[in-house]
Amino acid sequence: MALNSDGIVFSWGEHKYAQCGQDLKKLQRLLVNNEEKDHQLLKPKPIPFFLEQGLRIKKICCGSNHSFAITSQDTLYAWGNNSYGQCGSNSGGKGSKTIIEQPEEVAYGAHANVNRRCCRSKTKENCLCTIPLDLAAGENHSLVLMADRATLYTFGYNQ
């Protein structure tokens, strides 16, 4: 993935687990028309979800088969392989989405009602432990460092 100065995310490469954030139905049409090959996006393409929603991105991160983006409004999105919960959607495995086909908001902190201890305020505003600052992702796990630089959320395989 790449991020341009206008906050638009481009993706290309392996797309077997929807980690490029592209529309899988459109990708199938491209495969049929020989414009792409074997779940590979050969040319960079903007991720349509963010364009359609009018969202600008300020930070991106890729794991082996999953991806993340932080919007200019400090909202975290994830997509791709979630077989171990590495996208932060539920806990992975039984009952969660194995593949997240388009970016979806990650519920953590104030959104998941687990950060009440880190902020005296009952709202998200001015509460640094609810604002994602940085990201890291591996094969089956992900980490999100919050702006207070003391709160770290982890998702995925923990063995």
C-alpha positions in Angstrom: 0.0 0.0 0.0 1.0 3.6 -0.5 -0.5 6.9 0.9 -0.3 10.1 -1.1 -0.2 13.6 0.3 -3.9 14.0 -0.3 -4.7 11.2 2.1 -5.7 8.7 -0.6 -4.6 5.1 -0.1 -3.5 3.0 -3.1 -3.1 -0.8 -3.0 -1.7 -3.5 -5.2 -0.3 -7.0 -4.9 -1.7 -10.1 -3.4 -5.5 -9.9 -2.8 -6.4 -13.4 -1.8 -7.7 -12.3 1.6 -9.0 -8.9 0.5 -6.0 -7.2 2.1 -5.9 -4.7 -0.7 -9.4 -3.4 0.2 -10.6 -3.7 -3.3 -14.1 -4.8 -4.4 -13.9 -8.5 -4.8 -16.7 -8.6 -7.4 -15.0 -6.0 -9.5 -11.7 -7.9 -9.1 -13.4 -11.1 -10.4 -14.4 -9.2 -13.6 -10.8 -8.0 -14.0 -9.6 -11.5 -13.7 -12.0 -12.7 -16.3 -10.9 -9.9 -18.7 -7.2 -10.7 -18.0 -6.6 -7.3 -16.6 -5.3 -8.8 -13.3 -3.9 -12.3 -12.6 -4.5 -14.9 -9.8 -5.7 -12.5 -7.1 -2.9 -10.1 -7.8 -3.6 -6.5 -8.4 -0.8 -5.5 -10.8 -1.3 -1.8 -10.8 -1.9 0.6 -7.8 -5.6 1.4 -7.3 -7.2 3.7 -4.8 -9.2 1.9 -2.1 -12.8 2.7 -3.1 -14.3 2.6 0.4 -12.4 5.6 1.6 -13.1 7.6 -1.5 -16.8 6.8 -1.4 -17.0 7.8 2.3 -15.0 10.9 1.7 -12.4 9.8 4.3 -8.8 11.0 4.2 -6.1 8.8 5.7 -3.1 9.9 7.7 -1.4 6.6 8.4 -1.4 3.0 7.0 0.0 -0.3 8.0 0.1 -3.8 6.5 0.4 -7.2 8.0 1.0 -10.3 6.0 -2.6 -10.6 4.9 -4.4 -7.7 6.6 -4.2 -3.9 6.5 -5.0 -0.9 8.7 -5.6 2.8 8.2 -6.1 5.8 10.5 -8.3 8.5 9.2 -7.7 12.3 9.6 -10.6 12.0 12.2 -8.6 9.5 14.2 -10.8 6.5 13.4 -9.1 3.2 12.9 -10.1 0.9 10.0 -9.0 -2.7 9.3 -9.6 -5.2 6.5 -8.2 -8.5 5.2 -7.5 -11.8 6.9 -9.0 -11.9 10.4 -8.7 -15.6 11.1 -7.0 -14.9 14.5 -8.7 -11.6 15.2 -5.7 -9.7 13.9 -8.0 -7.0 12.4 -9.5 -6.3 15.9 -13.0 -7.6 14.8 -14.4 -9.7 17.6 -11.7 -12.1 18.7 -11.1 -14.2 15.6 -11.9 -17.8 15.1 -15.5 -19.0 15.8 -18.1 -16.3 15.6 -16.0 -13.7 13.9 -15.5 -12.7 10.3 -12.6 -14.7 8.8 -12.1 -12.3 5.9 -13.1 -8.6 6.1 -13.7 -7.7 2.5 -13.8 -3.9 2.9 -12.4 -1.6 5.6 -14.4 -1.6 8.8 -14.1 0.5 11.9 -12.2 -1.2 14.7 -14.0 -1.0 18.1 -11.5 -0.3 20.9 -11.2 2.1 23.8 -14.2 4.4 24.1 -16.0 2.6 21.3 -15.7 -0.7 23.2 -16.2 0.9 26.7 -12.9 -0.4 28.0 -11.0 2.9 28.4 -13.0 4.5 31.2 -10.0 3.9 33.5 -7.6 5.9 31.4 -9.7 9.1 31.1 -11.5 11.2 33.6 -13.7 12.5 30.9 -16.7 10.4 29.8 -16.3 11.6 26.2 -13.7 10.7 23.6 -12.7 14.3 23.0 -9.4 15.3 24.7 -8.8 11.7 25.8 -5.5 10.7 24.3 -5.9 7.1 25.2 -8.7 6.9 22.6 -6.8 8.3 19.7 -4.7 5.9 17.6 -1.1 7.2 17.1 0.8 4.4 15.5 0.4 0.9 14.1 2.3 -2.3 13.6 1.2 -5.6 12.1 2.8 -9.0 11.6 1.5 -12.3 10.1 -1.3 -13.0 12.6 -1.2 -10.1 15.1 -1.5 -6.3 15.2 -0.7 -3.5 17.7 -2.1 0.0 18.1 -0.3 2.6 20.2 -2.6 5.3 21.4 -1.7 9.0 21.6 -1.2 8.9 25.3 1.9 6.7 24.5 0.9 4.5 27.5 -2.0 2.6 26.1 -1.4 -0.3 23.7 -4.0 -2.5 22.1 -3.1 -5.9 20.6 -5.2 -8.1 18.4 -4.7 -11.6 17.0 -2.7 -14.7 17.7 -1.2 -14.6 21.1 0.6 -18.0 21.4 
